[in-house]
């Protein structure tokens, strides 16, 4: 793999890692911002799978739908199908609490579930990639 591609994959994974760190930080503040934190859970998952797709030279449309991206990635790692439900749940958080609506922010339990799903997904993606592209 050339250096430019290696750097691009690593940068997607760094951005995903930063989103997860932001989610943890925002949720641990004395006055937590769970609406913004849960959005970063979605972003962490989205950027992780995009990094995986870039590694495999798979083009993708501009989308926030993690399950759509997972389906593209299953031709390289069929075990990613096991993450479709998590991807669908995380995709929901791209917009669920970003605008005024019925509920302004998720419960602590909902956030914790989203964070765990996103962190586990990120770890799984890393396990599928060589260490030289890991952050």
N, C-alpha and C positions, 0 to 999 in steps of 0.2 A: 504494500500500500504506500502511495506517495505521502510525503509530509503534509501537503496541503489538505488532503482528505483526512488524514489522521488528526490533524489539528481541528478541522471542522467537526468531526464526530466528537472529539473531546470537548469542544466548546458547547455543543448541544447538551452533553452530559453535565458540564459545569453549570450551565444555565438551569437545568433540571434540579441539580443539587442545591443551587441558590434559592430556587423557588421553595423547595422543601424546608430549607433553613428559615426562610422568611415566614412560612406557615407556622413553624414551631415558635419563632420569636413573637409573631403577632398574637399567637394564642396564649403566650405565657406572660404577657404584660399584665400589670395590675388591673387595667381596664381592657380586656382582650378585644380584638377586632376579628371575631370569628368569621364574619362575612367575607372579609378580605383574605383571611388565612385559608379558608376553604377553597377560594379561587386559586390560590397558589398551589394547593394540592392537585387541582386539575392541571395546572400549567406544568408542574413537575412531571406528571405522567405523560402529558402530551410531548414535552421536549425529550424525554427519555426515549419514547418510541420513534420519534423523528430522528434522533441520533442513530438508533439501530437501523432505520431505513437508509439513511445516508451511508452508513458503513457498507450496506449491501447494494449501493448504487441504485436504489429503488426510488424513482421519482414519485412525488405525491402532490396532490392539489392542496391549496391553502385551505386548511380545515382545523377545527378544534375538536372534531369528533374522534376521540381516542379509539373507539371500537372500529371505525373505518380504517384507521391506520394499523390497528392490530391485524385486521383481515389482510391487508397488503403484506404484512410481515410474516404471516403464517407460512408462506411458501419457503421462507428461509429457516423458520423455527416453528414447526407444527404445534409444539407445546404452548405457544402463545394463545391458542384457542381457549385455553383454560382461563385466560384473563379477560375474555370478552365481557362478562358480566361486570367485572370491576371497571373496565374501560367505559362501559355505558353509564355506570353510576358516577364515575369521575367526570365524564363529559358534561353531565347535568350541571356541575358546579362552575362551568365556564360562564354561565349567565344567571343561575338560580338566585343568587343574593346580591348581584351587582347593581340592581335597580330596585326602586321601591315596588313592593308587591304585598302579597298576603303576609309574608314573614320577612323581617329585615335581616335576620341572621339565623344560622343553624344552631341547634342545641349543642352543648358541649359533647354529648355522646355522638351525634352525627358527625361533628368535626373530627373527633378522635378516630372514628371508623374511616373517614375519608383520608386522614393523614396516614393511618396504618396501611390502607390499600395502596396509596401512592408510594409510600416508602418501600413496601414489599415489591411493588411493580418495578420500581427503580432498581432495587437490588437484583431482581430477576433479570432485567435487561442487562445489567452489568455482568451477570453470570454467563450470558450468551456472547459476550464480546471479549476479545483479547485484552489483557491488562495494559497493553501499550496505548489504548485509547481511554482508559479509565482516568477520571480526574485525580 
